[in-house]
Amino acid sequence: MKWVKEITRSLNKGSGERAEKTDFLKKQISSDELSAKKEQLSEALQGTQIFLAKHGDKMTNEEKNEMENHIKSLQECSKLLSNEGLIQLEEERNIEDENMDAKVA
């Protein structure tokens, strides 16, 4: 889950690092890889939320805040991956449309 740590690290550096985060996500990855990463992220998010729900009462405020921040980072990563998937899908459709136009002409 190195890629989650890289995205989380980018998010924690602040808005000045948005371009770096965007460049990282804009690397072409296959739809299968994107789906697999979304699934891994979803599982990590769900596991973290369950852990916090079960053990939150035994944690210090600092630990609880850290877990909540981790959850927020995972949610942001999920949004970014979803947006990247939509962008990639749109690009693929545009290429298909161009290919169809070229065949018709």
C-alpha positions as CSV (number, residue, x, y, z in Angstrom):
1,M,0.0,0.0,0.0
2,K,2.9,2.3,-0.7
3,W,0.8,4.3,-3.2
4,V,-1.6,5.2,-0.4
5,K,1.2,6.4,1.8
6,E,2.5,8.5,-1.1
7,I,-0.9,10.1,-1.7
8,T,-1.4,10.6,2.0
9,R,2.0,12.2,2.3
10,S,1.2,14.6,-0.5
11,L,-2.1,15.5,1.1
12,N,-0.5,16.2,4.4
13,K,2.1,18.6,2.9
14,G,-0.6,21.1,2.0
15,S,-2.2,22.7,-1.0
16,G,1.2,23.7,-2.4
17,E,1.8,20.1,-3.3
18,R,-1.4,19.7,-5.2
19,A,0.4,19.7,-8.6
20,E,2.7,16.9,-7.4
21,K,-0.2,14.8,-6.2
22,T,-2.1,15.4,-9.5
23,D,0.9,14.4,-11.6
24,F,1.3,11.2,-9.6
25,L,-2.4,10.3,-10.2
26,K,-2.3,11.3,-13.9
27,K,0.2,8.5,-14.7
28,Q,-1.6,6.2,-17.0
29,I,-2.7,3.0,-15.3
30,S,-5.0,0.4,-16.6
31,S,-8.6,0.2,-15.6
32,D,-7.9,-3.1,-13.8
33,E,-5.2,-1.5,-11.7
34,L,-7.4,1.4,-10.9
35,S,-10.2,-0.9,-9.8
36,A,-7.9,-2.9,-7.7
37,K,-6.5,0.2,-6.0
38,K,-10.0,1.5,-5.3
39,E,-10.9,-1.8,-3.8
40,Q,-7.8,-1.9,-1.6
41,L,-8.4,1.7,-0.5
42,S,-12.1,0.9,0.3
43,E,-11.0,-2.1,2.4
44,A,-8.4,0.0,4.2
45,L,-10.9,2.7,4.9
46,Q,-13.5,0.3,6.2
47,G,-11.0,-1.5,8.4
48,T,-9.8,1.8,9.9
49,Q,-13.3,2.9,10.6
50,I,-14.2,-0.4,12.2
51,F,-11.0,-0.3,14.3
52,L,-11.8,3.2,15.5
53,A,-15.4,2.3,16.3
54,K,-14.3,-0.8,18.3
55,H,-11.3,0.6,20.1
56,G,-11.9,4.4,20.0
57,D,-12.9,4.4,23.7
58,K,-9.6,2.9,24.7
59,M,-7.5,5.4,22.7
60,T,-6.1,8.7,23.8
61,N,-7.5,11.8,22.2
62,E,-4.2,12.2,20.3
63,E,-4.4,8.6,18.9
64,K,-8.1,9.1,18.1
65,N,-7.3,12.3,16.2
66,E,-4.5,10.6,14.3
67,M,-6.9,7.8,13.2
68,E,-9.6,10.3,12.2
69,N,-7.0,12.2,10.1
70,H,-6.0,8.9,8.6
71,I,-9.6,8.2,7.7
72,K,-9.9,11.7,6.1
73,S,-6.8,11.0,4.1
74,L,-8.1,7.7,2.9
75,Q,-11.4,9.4,1.9
76,E,-9.5,12.1,0.0
77,C,-7.5,9.4,-1.8
78,S,-10.7,7.6,-2.7
79,K,-12.1,10.8,-4.2
80,L,-8.9,11.4,-6.2
81,L,-8.9,7.8,-7.6
82,S,-12.6,8.2,-8.5
83,N,-11.9,11.4,-10.3
84,E,-8.8,9.9,-12.1
85,G,-11.0,7.0,-13.2
86,L,-13.6,9.4,-14.7
87,I,-10.9,11.4,-16.4
88,Q,-9.4,8.2,-17.9
89,L,-12.8,7.0,-19.0
90,E,-13.5,10.3,-20.7
91,E,-10.1,10.2,-22.5
92,E,-10.7,6.7,-23.7
93,R,-14.2,7.7,-25.0
94,N,-12.7,10.7,-26.8
95,I,-10.1,8.5,-28.5
96,E,-12.8,6.0,-29.5
97,D,-14.9,8.8,-30.9
98,E,-11.9,10.1,-32.9
99,N,-11.2,6.6,-34.2
100,M,-14.8,6.2,-35.3
101,D,-14.8,9.6,-37.0
102,A,-11.6,8.7,-38.8
103,K,-13.2,5.4,-40.0
104,V,-16.3,7.2,-41.2
105,A,-14.4,9.9,-43.1
